[in-house]
């Protein structure tokens, strides 16, 4: 791991918290009938989750960061 690992982990955690919040807000907006904004937020959350999955899969075996 590089010297930037703690910062990288903080950024990763913040992005996942944002995706979780966007998912919750998108779901609430959808229930209120604001489908356009809900879809935008949910798509953004999916992009973050997919990027995280690609990043975790791309790490060399044995160096996966803890969840």
N, C-alpha and C positions, 0 to 999 in steps of 0.2 A: 504494500500500500504506500501511496505517496504521502507527503507531508500535508496534502490538501484533503485527505480522507475525512477528517472530522467535518470540514466545511461541506464537502460533497454529501455526506450523510445528512447534514442539517438541511441542505437544499432539497435533497430527495424527500425527506420527511415533510418539509413544507409543501412541496408539490403534491404529495399524496394527501395531505390535509386539505389543500385547496380542491383537489379532485373530489374528495369526500364531501366537502361543503357544496361544491357545484352540483354534485349528484343530488344532495338533499334539497337544495334550492330549486333545481330543475324539476324535481318530482313535485314539490309544492306548487310551483308555477303551472305545471301541467294540470294539476288538480283544480287550480283556479281558472283554467281555460286559456292561459297565455302560452299557447303551444309553440310559437315562434321562438320566444326567449328561452323556454324550457328546452327545446331541441338544441339551441346553440350551446347552452350550458352543459347539457348531457353529452353532446358530441365532444366538447372540449375535455370533459372528464374522461371519456373513453380514450381520447388521444393520449392523455397523461398516463392512464393505466397501461395502455399498449406500449408506450415508450418505456415505462418502468419494466414491463415484462421482457422487452427486447434487451434492455440494459442488463437485467439480472441473468438472462440466458447467455449473453455474450461474455460474461466474466469467466475467466479461466477456472477450471474445476478446482474446488478447494478454496477459492478466494471470494465466494459469494458473500455479500454483505448480509448481516442478520436482518431479518424482517422487523 
